[in-house]
């Protein structure tokens, strides 16, 4: 019973701590990839860890991408985010290429 009480108490503490002031979530930041030599298309040199892997969500959380427009206004980040959340990994290839997968 003491374990449950301590767990509930700690859970409540974490809840109150996490409810601090307003926080802007900027998600994953890979800079403005439109400025790279390949644009939005991923290359092995720029995407070395994930190159050749089809499962984008092993490394990228769909809830944590396309939150902020880092293109300087060249893309509609809200539309991209909605499409990504709706279609999942299937939408990645249209903008980012095949990621080295034949």
C-alpha positions as CSV (number, residue, x, y, z in Angstrom):
1,X,0.0,0.0,0.0
2,X,2.9,2.4,0.8
3,X,4.3,1.7,-2.7
4,X,1.0,2.8,-4.4
5,X,0.8,5.9,-2.2
6,X,4.4,6.9,-3.0
7,X,3.7,6.2,-6.7
8,X,0.6,8.4,-6.7
9,X,2.4,11.1,-4.8
10,X,5.4,11.2,-7.2
11,X,3.0,11.1,-10.2
12,X,1.2,14.2,-8.9
13,X,4.5,16.0,-8.3
14,X,5.6,15.4,-11.8
15,X,2.2,16.5,-13.1
16,X,2.4,19.8,-11.2
17,X,6.0,20.4,-12.3
18,X,5.2,19.7,-16.0
19,X,2.3,22.2,-15.9
20,X,4.6,25.2,-15.7
21,X,4.4,28.3,-17.9
22,X,3.4,28.3,-21.5
23,X,5.9,26.3,-23.6
24,X,6.3,26.4,-27.3
25,X,7.2,23.0,-28.6
26,X,9.5,23.3,-31.5
27,X,9.8,19.6,-32.2
28,X,12.7,18.1,-34.1
29,X,15.1,20.7,-35.5
30,X,17.2,19.7,-38.5
31,X,17.6,23.3,-39.6
32,X,16.3,24.5,-43.0
33,X,16.9,21.4,-45.1
34,X,15.8,23.5,-48.2
35,X,19.3,25.1,-47.9
36,X,21.1,21.8,-48.3
37,X,22.5,20.7,-51.7
38,X,19.7,18.2,-52.2
39,X,16.8,20.3,-50.9
40,X,14.2,18.2,-49.1
41,X,15.5,14.9,-50.6
42,X,17.4,13.0,-48.0
43,X,21.0,11.9,-48.9
44,X,23.2,9.3,-47.3
45,X,25.7,12.0,-46.2
46,X,23.0,14.1,-44.5
47,X,21.0,11.2,-43.1
48,X,23.7,8.7,-42.3
49,X,22.0,6.9,-39.3
50,X,18.7,6.4,-41.0
51,X,19.8,5.9,-44.6
52,X,18.3,2.9,-46.3
53,X,15.6,2.4,-43.6
54,X,11.9,2.4,-44.6
55,X,10.6,2.8,-41.0
56,X,10.9,6.6,-40.5
57,X,9.1,6.4,-37.1
58,X,11.9,4.3,-35.6
59,X,13.8,7.6,-35.2
60,X,11.2,10.3,-35.9
61,X,8.1,10.7,-33.8
62,X,5.2,11.8,-36.0
63,X,3.8,13.9,-33.2
64,X,7.1,15.8,-33.0
65,X,7.8,16.7,-36.6
66,X,6.7,19.5,-38.8
67,X,5.7,21.7,-35.8
68,X,7.6,24.8,-36.9
69,X,8.2,26.2,-40.4
70,X,11.9,26.2,-40.9
71,X,11.6,26.8,-44.7
72,X,11.3,30.5,-44.4
73,X,7.7,30.4,-45.5
74,X,8.2,28.3,-48.6
75,X,6.1,25.4,-47.4
76,X,2.7,25.1,-45.7
77,X,3.9,23.4,-42.5
78,X,0.3,23.0,-41.1
79,X,-0.8,21.2,-44.3
80,X,2.4,19.0,-44.2
81,X,1.9,18.2,-40.5
82,X,-1.8,17.2,-41.1
83,X,-0.8,15.0,-44.1
84,X,2.0,13.4,-42.1
85,X,-0.4,12.6,-39.2
86,X,-3.1,11.3,-41.5
87,X,-0.9,9.2,-43.9
88,X,2.0,8.4,-41.6
89,X,5.2,7.1,-43.1
90,X,3.7,6.8,-46.6
91,X,3.8,10.6,-46.9
92,X,7.5,10.9,-46.2
93,X,8.7,9.7,-49.7
94,X,6.8,12.4,-51.6
95,X,8.9,15.2,-50.1
96,X,12.1,13.4,-48.8
97,X,12.7,10.8,-51.5
98,X,13.2,7.1,-51.1
99,X,15.9,7.4,-48.4
100,X,18.1,5.0,-50.4
101,X,15.5,2.2,-50.6
102,X,15.3,0.8,-54.1
